[in-house]
């Protein structure tokens, strides 16, 4: 039974949409799957694709944490998080 549950959990994708404060930049939202950046919106330049957002540091009103070598190594974006949306896909 436990092995079946572990196998099922591998197929569940935790998806989050991180909204950033608008200071005139092209990046307003990050789409994450299991903590990994898979899309940038509204302009997808690909700079942060493949980077990680540590969920233990993610809070509304605080700068968005980011790990995306070689651009940012365990640092923060200069924009605060305004909203976090969560959903689960199977």
N, C-alpha and C positions, 0 to 999 in steps of 0.2 A: 504493500500500500504506500509506504513512504517513498519508494523508488518511483512510483507512478506520479506522485505529487511533485517530486523534483523534476521529472521530465516535463510535466505540464508547465511549471514555473519558467522553464527555459524558453517557452514559446510566448509568454506574456510580456508585452513591451510596455514599460511605463513611459508615457509621453507627457512632456511638460512644455508649456509655452511661457517663456519669460518675457514680460513686457518691460521695456526700458524707458526712462524719462526722455522726452523729446527736447534736445538742445540743438536741433537743426541737422543732426547727423543722419546718415543713410540707414543706420542700424537701429530699428525700433523693437524688433522681436527676435528671440532665439528659439528655435524649435529643438527640443532635446528628446532623445530616445535613450532611456537608461543612463542619463547623465551626459551623454555624448551629443555634441552639436551636429545636427543633420541638415539644418536649413537656417538661413538668415533672411529676415524680411524687413522692409519691403524690397530692398535691393540686395540680391544674393551675390556678393563679391567673392565668397569662398574663403575669406581670411580666417574665420574661426571654425570652419567645417572640420570635424574630426577632433576638435578640442573638447575639454571636459569642464563641466560646472559642478564643483563639489557641493552636493545638496546639504551637507551639514552646516555650511556657511551661508546658505541662500536665505535672505530675509528681505521682505518688502521695506523700502525706505533706505536700504544700504546699498553700497556699490556692488555690482555683480561680480562674484568671484569667477576666475577663469584660469584654466591651465591649457595653454595651446602653444607649445614650443614651435618655432623659435620666437614667436611674437610676444607671448606672455608666459612666464614660468611661475606658477603658483602665485598669481597676482590678482588684480581687479581691473575691470573696465572702469572708465571714468564716469559712467552713467549709473544712476541708482535704479534699482528694481521697483517698478510701480505696481506690478500685478503678477501673480503666478497662477497659471491654469494647469490642472492635472487631468489626465484621462488614461485609461488602460485599454490597450488593443490586444486582440487575440488573433 
